[in-house]
Amino acid sequence: MEYIDIRSDTVTPPTREMREAMYRAEVGDDVYGEDPTVIRLENLVAEEMGKEAALFVTSGTMGNQVSVMTHTRRGDEIILEQDSHVYCYEVGGLAYLAGVQAALVKGTDGAMDPADVEGKIRPLNIHFPRTSLICMENTHNRAGGMVIPLDNMMSIHSIGKKHGIPVHLDGARIYNAATYLGVKAKEIARHCDSVNVCLSKGLCAPVGSVIAGSKEFVDRARKFRKMLGGGMRQAGILAAAGIVAVEKMTKDLQKDHDNARLLAEGLNAIDGVSVNLEKVQTNLIMADFSGAGLNGNQVAERLRTHGILINGSPHYVFRFATHHYIEKDHVEKVIDTVNKIVKQ
Ligand code: TLP
């Protein structure tokens, strides 16, 4: 059976153009700094983000963890949103790899109140850890792909500057945020000191993320990448797909957002299912099935028998994701099928 896979935008295989670019890619040993395609991708992303330099890493998780390791020292504390990917879904890497502890802030739709962030900064005191980093996430995954407003980012960045604390942005889906806001990605990235950009989500590259920041940040990050086993030798073969992702696929995200809206409206019209349509801004949807008395595991199991994949969850509110390979007729099939299975 050919499944309609709406578990995540990470399930997207590389496009034909990417495979061709990968085939043709000029490569060299990137640990020696000699892979021309990796260098091209890094320069491209640095330019796109308005930063001095960039570094190709294996994944979004590595990009975030290497960034945290680069900005902090063991025993420090970092401030981040309680539902952020860095805190929730990176296998405790903060504690295990970076050796830092988290000061969590409860956000609204993923956005932290700047006053709460400032309130978490530790004063100088023999008993306290040093606060050495603030992290943000835009778009915010667990907030259902919602976009953090630029004025919120700007306020948090100024607080960071005032206290001499750098700000890292998990911009795994920064281009979805840029598409929603109708701005260039660098208009978002200017409100942080380092940014992690994922190539392998809605942008369809098979592998990889790029972190960007000052030259000093990237030089130090390169050592941590090597330490974690991320020195990838002829990585140009992967970077070639990343270049297509940045140059082409970033222009294509509005379609995914339109399909997400269509799906959200269709789901919301079903008895027992509700979606807060105001919160559907990009390609992720949080749908509430409590009215139908079904949790995510039950819905996932029923949908699977109809050829549709979503991630299981023990909760009544769970995620649907659109991406490059989801078309309008897939959305219609998902809506029809959900309509059937909630009545089963
Ligand atoms: N998100 C994945 C899962 O890990 C949850 C998904 O399906 O959405 N930052 C953000 C905001 C992310 O959403 C993800 C992946 C990452 C970082 C990590 O990227 P990878 O999977 O490349 O390590």
Boltz pocket constraint, residues with backbone or C-beta under 6 A from the ligand:
constraints:
  - pocket:
      binder: B
      contacts: [[A, 7], [A, 8], [A, 9], [A, 10], [A, 58], [A, 59], [A, 60], [A, 61], [A, 62], [A, 64], [A, 85], [A, 86], [A, 89], [A, 137], [A, 139], [A, 140], [A, 141], [A, 170], [A, 172], [A, 173], [A, 198], [A, 200], [A, 208], [A, 209]]
      max_distance: 6.0
